[in-house]
């Protein structure tokens, strides 16, 4: 579909590394350059053949790039924009993989003084609880959604270039507004992460916590898998998407209070209704997702 | 280890069916009889070779049994005890697989007027979100814990018989008090189930709920897997273990309030500490559990 010249990926971790691998596998980029602060990670990415070249100087790494993809924690976004500003041309497509989009737009505005016409904020809905280039794999985005949130100032051809790049990884690309993205992701991703981190936190301070975990089973392991995610990345998401996340947290807390009330009153009928409806909603969701449950556990 | 004569399993679903299969695989029971209300399930269990015989009359099914294992939702426990009371002898070992133990002891007291000396309340810490005999498999209990909560009135040889039976399935048997069991399980199992059901419930009432679920990814699927569990079984657990569950829910809610406060204040440092500690606790737990994460998503 799209044959790109140079793609520079700033932050070659799980997401950046998987994007690089997928573009290589698709043969859709002439040259992939890695950039980032950690020379060690970049050396490793080069060893693994994930990137063709790398530079710890972001400005140097983006020079000559058709597309720059910023795959760093949201808290590092602004500094990366500062570093790449002198090096990008008017035709450079700049996109990112941040889990919140409003903060990325604010950072771009603060650094560039306007929305660069090549800026296409993006978010691949994919990931695992692991991090780092060693955890990256070319199939990460296959049959996953990538949300692009272009702004009125964004050039249409920039959107098309970014969309084609993501399609080359096997993803399905959809567009929506920045605010809508941030609300939806707060509910379906950021909220569950808070709840899972919160549960492990609660139990780790329980009397006899060691024993508590000894009797936890597979359900607990699955429920808390996302609590093994990168703490810095998730800290940044909390701060970056604070408004939408607070709204989701408060709604959940209110519903939890209602459920606690039902348990306190022993209201078996209403409890069963909540559980039954939740089960049927989730079973439909899993069916639609089309990927089977892991067997056994 | 233990060669048993007749084992009668009341409720041949996921747990009862898996127990029957495991005992057959181990060659440790001469004859396995199924009992329960649903003739259809029992016919199916017989077809699958899970039981050697069955009876919808619980009294008839338990007659002659060395061990009776009651694997029904907690809300059905008392009625099952009523049905088996006239049919069990002083030597019959009666055990169960209920997820709360205090309510089972109360039900037994109410029905028998005293703790039967053959009563060994039990709980295998194993399961999947599926239900029914078709979901049962012989390996369900392998390397899992089974908790027995014998009472001062329980005969020691009854405990040993129940323990040997569970060991024959590949499980590790531990003993603890009824109250301690109920507190630990409220924290590690009942609480996460409430949170998962609650999250799906909250999101299903979100504006544009259909779209919300469309953008949910693998993390959400794993987090909510336990919300696909049997609603009747879990309703009964909420009622049966109400006290300990309320305590766990309230502790979680208080901690969640603290986390909401951190997000509201934008306290990045404390948020990161909570996430980092939770991640390291969970990573240690998974390591100790010794079973790898499912790969990829």
Interface residues (C-beta under 8 A of the other chain):
Chain A: X75 X125 X126 X127 X128 X129 X137 X139 X140 X144 X145 X147 X184 X185 X187 X188 X189 X191 X192 X193 X194 X195 X196 X197 X198 X199 X200 X201 X202 X203 X204 X205 X206 X209 X211 X212 X213 X214 X215 X216 X217 X218 X219 X220 X221 X222 X223 X224 X225 X226 X227 X228 X229 X230 X231 X232 X234 X235 X236 X238 X239 X242 X245 X246 X249 X250 X251 X252 X253 X255 X256 X257 X259 X260 X262 X263 X264 X266 X268 X271 X272 X274 X275 X276 X277 X278 X279 X281 X282 X283 X285 X286 X288 X289 X291 X293 X294 X296 X297
Chain B: X75 X125 X126 X127 X128 X129 X137 X139 X144 X145 X147 X184 X185 X187 X188 X189 X191 X192 X193 X194 X195 X196 X197 X198 X199 X200 X201 X202 X203 X204 X206 X209 X211 X212 X213 X214 X215 X216 X217 X218 X219 X220 X221 X222 X223 X224 X225 X226 X227 X228 X229 X230 X231 X232 X234 X235 X236 X238 X239 X242 X245 X246 X249 X250 X251 X252 X253 X255 X256 X257 X259 X260 X262 X263 X264 X266 X268 X271 X272 X274 X275 X276 X277 X278 X279 X281 X282 X283 X285 X286 X288 X289 X291 X293 X294 X296 X297
